[in-house]
Amino acid sequence: MLKNVLIVVQIIVSLVLTTVVLMQSGKEAGLSGSIAGGAETFFGKNKARTIDGMLSRLTTVLAILFIVISFVLSLIIK
């Protein structure tokens, strides 16, 4: 029963993780991206409040959750 629940959660986490990664904007936007990148590091205090910042944080949390669930599933299946 626990194995089946974890498999379903794993599938849901993987789909949400894929969606969140695809929603993020690219880091490389040519010359304008390099100029904006310098401004972004200067004004980095508000980076976490932007949509890209929230998506980045959500990506990190979902990736860690995906790895933990994969590890637990590998222990249960053995």
Legacy VTK file of the C-alpha trace (Angstrom):
# vtk DataFile Version 3.0
C-alpha trace
ASCII
DATASET POLYDATA
POINTS 78 float
0.000 0.000 0.000
2.758 2.456 0.953
4.666 1.563 -2.196
1.669 2.376 -4.395
1.071 5.703 -2.649
4.726 6.681 -3.033
4.702 5.740 -6.707
1.659 7.967 -7.315
3.283 10.825 -5.367
6.502 10.294 -7.351
4.614 10.592 -10.641
2.823 13.748 -9.499
6.076 15.335 -8.266
7.835 14.502 -11.523
5.056 16.065 -13.619
4.957 19.215 -11.483
8.769 19.446 -11.531
8.809 19.190 -15.317
6.136 21.878 -15.600
7.936 24.247 -13.231
11.238 23.845 -15.090
9.539 24.565 -18.410
7.856 27.670 -16.988
11.185 29.274 -16.032
12.671 31.840 -18.354
16.019 31.197 -19.978
19.148 32.491 -18.282
20.810 33.404 -21.540
19.228 36.167 -23.614
22.175 37.352 -25.665
23.766 40.764 -25.081
20.720 42.207 -23.343
20.760 39.248 -20.965
24.329 39.932 -19.942
23.543 43.576 -19.234
20.418 42.651 -17.294
22.372 39.954 -15.474
24.699 42.573 -14.050
21.767 44.619 -12.878
20.204 41.521 -11.392
23.223 40.857 -9.189
23.194 44.498 -8.095
19.542 44.343 -7.139
19.751 40.730 -5.934
17.903 41.403 -2.668
14.514 41.236 -4.388
15.370 38.267 -6.581
13.446 35.777 -4.421
10.286 37.874 -4.692
10.090 37.641 -8.470
8.261 34.884 -10.290
11.549 33.433 -11.524
12.856 33.420 -7.966
9.808 31.573 -6.696
9.984 29.080 -9.572
13.662 28.508 -8.853
12.975 27.861 -5.180
10.061 25.561 -6.065
12.309 23.667 -8.483
14.857 23.102 -5.725
12.230 21.863 -3.261
10.608 19.553 -5.808
13.970 18.149 -6.924
14.926 17.335 -3.325
11.516 15.767 -2.757
11.899 13.713 -5.942
15.301 12.398 -4.831
14.078 11.550 -1.325
11.024 9.701 -2.635
13.198 7.822 -5.143
15.550 6.774 -2.354
12.686 5.616 -0.127
11.116 3.697 -3.003
14.399 1.959 -3.756
14.616 0.850 -0.115
11.017 -0.366 -0.063
11.255 -2.298 -3.335
14.392 -4.186 -2.255
LINES 1 79
78 0 1 2 3 4 5 6 7 8 9 10 11 12 13 14 15 16 17 18 19 20 21 22 23 24 25 26 27 28 29 30 31 32 33 34 35 36 37 38 39 40 41 42 43 44 45 46 47 48 49 50 51 52 53 54 55 56 57 58 59 60 61 62 63 64 65 66 67 68 69 70 71 72 73 74 75 76 77
